[in-house]
Amino acid sequence: MLQPRTAVALRRAFLYSPSICLRCQTQITTRSLAQSSGRTFTSAPVLRRPATDPKPPLTEPNPDPKDEDIFIPKPLGRPVGFKSPPQAGENAGNIKIKKDYSGMTLKQRNLEKRKDLVEKWGSNYFRDFKNIRKYRSGKTFMANPRIFKKEAALYFPNLHGETLAEKSADTTPVLQGKITVVNVYSSQWGEAQAQTFTGKSVNTELHDILAEYPGIAQMVDVNIEENSMKAWIIALFQWRLRAARPKENWGKYFLVRKGVTERIRETIGLLNGRVGYVYLVDEECKIRWAGSGNAEGTEMEDMNKGFKKLVAETL
């Protein structure tokens, strides 16, 4: 559509011009258009809506933080472990126990399976903590300031493997009858974390108790290594592990290659395979205290107090 100024110029050129030739009229019309518009059509920009100031970009909301960023380890709310006492030979990894449902009707069998499933999933204290792998170096929980009462405490499972003294051994016979500090780890990083609780250079008080009551107090290491190649390397350098320990303690270092099921991990809190864990286990193999990751705050001192109390109760 022509602009109003252009239409007026054309009307004046054609209606009010004198009688002259067509060529002269064309020249007059061209000059009139140039004077009215000030520029030719070819120099005009593309017609478009005037640009408006763009709105400032909206700030994107922060993405939801991951579980490991918002999780804060809390002290254990209740004892951890198994309801039944451990037995030597359990969890060897080569025997699969299948429950016998023979003699039941189909309805009874389904009800029994449902009951087992509810018990398995409902009793898992750590199921809501499975996504905390990277928070505070993998720390799963804060240690309780006090040990669990004996009547409420649950049992540490039997673990089967080899020691520096035997090719086949169980943890239960070693733990029974003594107050034990159990270090559990699966890597050098995890071992270093356990050492923040029980290392000789950082916890001389604990090692003084071990030296004072050798018949009652002891320390046991459980190295869980399910990777066959890594387990073979550890076995190859057992001479180095023996050299770092007195001979009477060779039977207290376990290398466990299999049998540590997901149920065991979830029941006693071994959720991160690379993190170190420490347990106080009494003479009945009950877990009276547990710690994870690096020792923080008063956790090491709380462990020592609980250990001394358990030793004193045994005397």
C-alpha angles and dihedrals in degrees: 000000000000120000117249093247091055092050092052091051093052093047092052092047095052104033104038103033119106124250104283136140124290093249092055091048090054092053092048091050092050093051091048093053091048092051094047099046102032091214139047124256092246092061095052117105122241111286111251142144112282111264116251127206107277116242114253110262113262113246110248114238115251111263117253109273117247121253092253090055097053099034114105115191113240131194115272109274095208141002118293128214141065128315094223123066115251123255128208111256096034121126093019089145096231100081123069113200113211119190115238114234096170117134092033128112118241091258093049091047092052092048091050092049090049090050091052091048093050091049092048096050099031096055095053106113095182101047092105091052100062097109100056096091098129105032115116093348091312097306106171101189142350116254118250115251090228133041121254117261114260095237091054099039121108131217133272109232125244113257121198126208142101132297134205087264104038138035093218125031143145127222096222098072089048094050099043116100096013140082105244138192104209119200112198122187143141104204142029088259091055091046090053089052092051088050089062085069103034108016115131093229094052102033110038091155092064093050091048089058091048090051093046096050106031093156094054109025126054144156124229127191121208114191109191109200114165094169106098095210094050091045089052091052091050091049090049091058098043089118088068092051091049091051090055093054136053113255093248089062097052090096091055096065111083128192106198116192102172144002097068097121128192088254091057092048094049095044097054097028103255091145099142116056093202098049126091122237132192127201134186107216122187129216091277092054092253119148106239098170138006137193134183139198119353119352109258133188112336096341094114092047091047090052091052092050091051092046092052091048092052092048091049091051090053096052 
